[in-house]
Amino acid sequence: MKNFYIILFSLLISLTASAQVKTTNYNSKWFLGFNTGATWSCDDVNNIWKWRSNENYYELDNDNYGRTIPFGWGVTLGKSFNYDYGRIFSFDLRGRYLHGKWYGQNKDMDTISMENFDPFVNLEDADAQEIKQMYQAAYGGYIHNYKNDIHRLSLELVLHFNRFREKTGIDPYLFGGVGLSFKKTMGDLLDNNGNLYSENILLNNDLDFDFETQLNPNENFVHFMPSAGFGIGYQIAPRVSLGFEHKTTFTLKDQFDGVISEIPRLKNDWYHYTSAFIRFGLGGRTNSSSNSSSSSSGFSNNESQIASCPSPDIYIYNTQNEIVSNQTIQISAKITNVSDVNAIKLMDGNRMLLPFEYDSYSNKLTAIANLVSGNNTFYIKANNNCGSDIEELNVNFADCISPQGNFITPSQNALNVENANYQLKAHFNHLKSASMIKLFVNNVQVYGFSFNVNTGTLESDLTLFSGNNNIRIVFENTCGSGVIETSINYIECTPPNIELIQPTASGSTTNDRVHEIEVLLMGSNIGSANIETKLNGKLLNKSDNDNWNFKQGVLKFNVTLINGINQITIEVSNDCGNESLTFTLDLENCNAPIININSPLSGNTVQNSNLSFSAQIQNVSNTQNITYQINGGLLQGINYNTSNNTSSGIITLSPGDNYITVSAGNECGNDIETIHVVFDECKIPNINISSSNSEVTNDNYTFQASIGNMPTQNGITLTLNGQNVNFSYNNGIVTSHVTLQPGQNKFLLLAVRACGRDNENLNVVFNDCMAPAVSFDAPNSSNLVSSQSKYLLIASTSNINNAYQINVSLNGSTIPFAFANNKIKALVMLDKGVNNFKIEVENPCGEDEENINVVFNPCLVPNLAFSGNMAALVTAPNNSSVSSSMPINFTIENYSASTNVVISNNGNIIPSHTYQIYNGVFNGAVNLFNGINNISIQVISPCGSDSESIVVSYVEETPTPDNPSPEIDVEEEEPNTDDNEGDSNEEDNGENTDDNGSNNEGDSNEEDN
């Protein structure tokens, strides 16, 4: 395997060293690849990745005999994404077909389990495990081997380092995928005659490599397996790349080799494929690299320059076909492979130029553009000597947008809750009033909610019904409507509670060996499965219905006591919690005291604090052996009559729960009985309204009040303007978030109990008269510069209903406008210079005024103006010159700082330091070449361009020197140059040239050329 890697790596290095840099064909997104390579694996059986052969079996008529070839091949077909010049990363989505053979062969014998071994099974009928057991019985073990012939179909995602590939031509990448592997694991367990191998052949691995036995006869033919890998390639042509890659497939099982490890392993079996590949791009045109004589700008380039010069690339950051509600939009784009801002154009749908800013360091273009109602199209175009690129952006400006909404809480549908009080929250866009929203719970409209128009948040305190609660919110504005729905399932859940009925308390004594226990179990969703009972630590049998029974909340079961103290435990659980109770019973053979409480009955609720008590107590001879308690304290005033064994008296109860315990003892044991009585001390409710605002200017209002002597919210009613509204009640506080109606709003809070009631009113006036406001949308900042005389003014208003409440003026004069959906629009003609817009709005509650300036700076196209001799040169089709230097002068009309001037001769740009431009007047000179000189003059600005050309013929005369040097070929001697002036002069006859014909100033025609 090491040699295979070395060969592949050497091949890649040689390609890198010898191949020339090629232009990538970015138009070719689809590709087709072919690969071939070696196969190997990581599993329980030693991997065999070398080719093996056994010449003893070559004569057999079977290609499988005598050799193992760990080899594979495959095909990939896919498409590239984000595959453009300058991108950091690109991605491939590709499908792969792979076919290969994987082998394994151990060197040492392994012990085979003899579990379920049948020594009488026929070899012809034996499966793989039974054959291995035969080897174990014959030789004391078996040497494992296997073969997998795999066909795999997979889908893979590939990550390329695009920027690195552009710079180096080397393409490293990572990939991962999922797919289906079609395989059966076979083993070479028998020789070519169908018999067991001899021990000597087995130890020497002298097999026929037929692999005739399926090792996992019960395995599926198709297996789902993920894979991952890496690769490296090299672009040898615009459409062709070479390289190698390694792929690992994770089987997710431990059966790839037909052997399940008896020793726990940290990972399952993996199989590998290391291959070389060639990939071809499909479709798309290849960038031209012909030896063009001129580009779009008129400058010549040779073939090698074009091959390494990429065209401009434009990437627009804005979202295509986005729907916006703002009148202006910021356009952002990245433009690479341009050297001058003048090579970029931003245009609207009418191909009118728009102003922009371009940062050459970050290659980012930004611009602020005004939108019109409906679809808006923008174009960005860039040019260089190698080509051009143009991208289109579409934005939809919607003056009126339909509303949208979503729930915040609950965040999921069919939510289960165990509290009846729930705070509902939802968020809405493009709604300006709570009157645009209706809330329904189980198809009943709910009025108690608040809506914040600034944040778009709705809140409501709901009181849920037991079971499913369907929540529906309907909303609409002038542009459309919508509805959102969800459901909340309220599960009433009460934690379990255990109350003893018989015996009534722990520590009682009995002489009944079989004793019946009776308890009351309270709580939600309690059944027999939730109950466990124990006697002296051992679970009781719940399936014995005669001795264990649970019905309607009452549990009865019999226990067989042992002499002395017996411990009984009851454990109960539900979704809300769990509860346990442990008590004792003392079994004695003599008669222990017996207590029966006649009055009051346990579990009663009374409204009188004075309660009559009576009980019968047997087997007690002394009153001092009897104890009476209430809520843990001694109970006074109870008398015991020994003649009839009864106790009686008057008990004074405390508000709430009261636990009355009677205990009696004698020499045989004790008895304890406890009863539970609730004293409902009913007090008249007392309401105190905390909210005190009598007049507000916000329709979102929180009502709050405290209620004393009100243990639950049962009996509380809150209405707003006669309609019931939702509220929450916690710790005696009533809270409700509501939306007020304009004018007076009347709250009524009512609290009712059996002993009385209380009610309070609160009047709140909502003053919805709000002062108007106005703001400019376009322009969105003052002193904005516009190059177009026609301008669309847009402004937004609030609290304005009619156009007569608005006044719009330009430079002090009132102008007409349109008003709809709170938008002011006016199409005006700007004056040159500063234009002042003023908008005034007024309603009965106030007024507002805003001013803004727009500067109109007409964008004028530069124009070339020639006079005198220059005008004649421009109009003449051909001109001639006897001088090697030709003076150039002209005037640039509409010249500005952003105007660029380009002078070239036969495609060679004249350096800017050789001429001057002052106030639009150009003065300079052009050195002529021997022969035809095509002088091009271009003036370019953001508003447009102008150009002219002059054709001049110049024939260079070669003077004959007076005393030519014998070492110099006169025919090849350079023309004489003037050292002082730097211009060629035929009349000087070489008097001012040195021996080498060079020019001290460097202004000779050769150097210019």
ABEGO torsion letter per residue (X at the ends): XAAAAAAAAAAAAAAAAABBBBBBBAABABBBBBBBEBBBBBBABBBBABBBBBAAAAABBBAABGBBBBBBBBBBBBBBBGBBBGBABBBBBBBBBBBBBBBBBBABBBBBBABGBBAABBAAABBAAAAAAAAAAAAGEBBBBBBBBBBBBBBBBBBBBAAAAAAAGBBBBBBBBBBBBBBBBBBBABBAAGBBBBAAAAAAGBBAGAGABBABAABBABBBBBBBBBBBBBBABAABBBEBBBBBBBAGBAAAAGBBBABBBABBBBBBBBBBBBBBBBEEBBBBABBBABBAAGBBBBAAAAAABBBBBBBBABBBGBBBABABBBBBBBBBGBABAAABBBBBAAGBBBBBBBBAAAGBBBBBBBBBBEBBBBBBBBBBAAEBBBBBBBBBBBABBBBBBBBAOBABBGBBBABABBBBBBBBBGBABAAABBBBBGGBBBABBBBBAAAGBBBBBBBBBBEBBBBBBBBBBAAEBBBBBBBBBBBBBBBBBBBBAOBABBGBBBABABBBBBBBBBEBGBBAAABBBBBGGBBBBAABAAABBBBGGBBBBBBBBBBEBBBBBBBBBBAAEBBBBBBBBBBBABBBBBBBBAOBBBGBBBABABBBBBBBBBGBABAAABBBBBGGBBBBGBBBBAAAGBBBEBBBBBBEBBBBBBBBBBAAEBBBBBBBBBBBBBBBBBBBBABABABBABABBBBBBBBBGBABABGBBBBBGGBBBBBBBBGGBBBBBBBBBBEBBBBBBBBBBAAEBBBBBBBBBBBABBBBBBBBAOBABBGBBBABABBBBBBBBBGBABAAABBBBBGGBBBBBBBBGGBBBBBBBBBBEBBBBBBBBBBAAEBBBBBBBBBBBBBBBBBBBBBEAAAAAAABABBBBABABBBBBBBBBGBBAABBBBBBBGGBBBBAAABBBBGGBBBBBBBBBBEBBBBBBBBBBAAEBBBBBBBBBBBBBBBBBABBBAABBAAABBBBBBAAAGBBBAAAGGAABBAAGBBAAGABAAAAX
